[in-house]
Amino acid sequence: MTASTTSGSEADSALDTEIAELRQILDRLDGLTHQARTRLRRIEQHRNGVDARWIDRSLR
């Protein structure tokens, strides 16, 4: 193996690791965004007079 081949495979490995980490971050962000929108919708509906039992499944 030459030095350029080794550094190329190391660079590919580093990129694969970075891509995997970024995908994990984006997945967590998507989950948090969904959770935040759900909570906001519940608060807005409650504020508009909707009974919380119709909004929050944990209260049923």
C-alpha positions in Angstrom: 0.0 0.0 0.0 1.2 3.5 -0.8 1.0 6.5 1.4 -1.7 8.1 -0.8 -3.8 4.9 -0.6 -3.5 4.8 3.2 -4.4 8.5 3.6 -7.2 8.1 1.2 -8.8 5.3 3.1 -8.2 7.2 6.4 -10.0 10.2 4.9 -12.9 8.0 3.7 -13.1 6.5 7.2 -13.1 9.9 8.8 -15.8 11.1 6.4 -17.9 8.0 7.1 -17.6 8.7 10.9 -18.6 12.3 10.4 -21.5 11.4 8.2 -22.8 8.9 10.8 -22.5 11.5 13.6 -24.3 14.1 11.6 -27.1 11.7 10.8 -27.5 10.9 14.6 -27.6 14.6 15.4 -30.2 15.2 12.7 -32.3 12.3 14.0 -32.2 13.7 17.5 -33.1 17.1 16.2 -36.1 15.8 14.2 -37.3 14.0 17.4 -36.9 17.2 19.5 -38.7 19.3 16.8 -41.6 16.9 16.7 -41.8 16.8 20.5 -41.7 20.7 20.7 -44.4 21.1 18.0 -46.6 18.5 19.8 -46.2 20.3 23.2 -46.8 23.7 21.6 -50.0 22.5 19.8 -51.3 21.1 23.1 -50.7 24.3 25.0 -52.3 26.4 22.2 -55.3 24.1 22.1 -55.6 24.2 25.9 -55.4 28.0 25.8 -58.2 28.0 23.3 -60.5 26.0 25.6 -60.0 22.5 24.4 -60.2 20.0 27.3 -56.7 18.7 28.1 -58.0 15.1 28.2 -58.7 15.4 24.5 -55.2 16.6 23.8 -52.9 14.7 26.2 -53.2 11.0 25.9 -51.5 10.5 29.3 -54.5 12.1 31.0 -56.9 9.5 29.6 
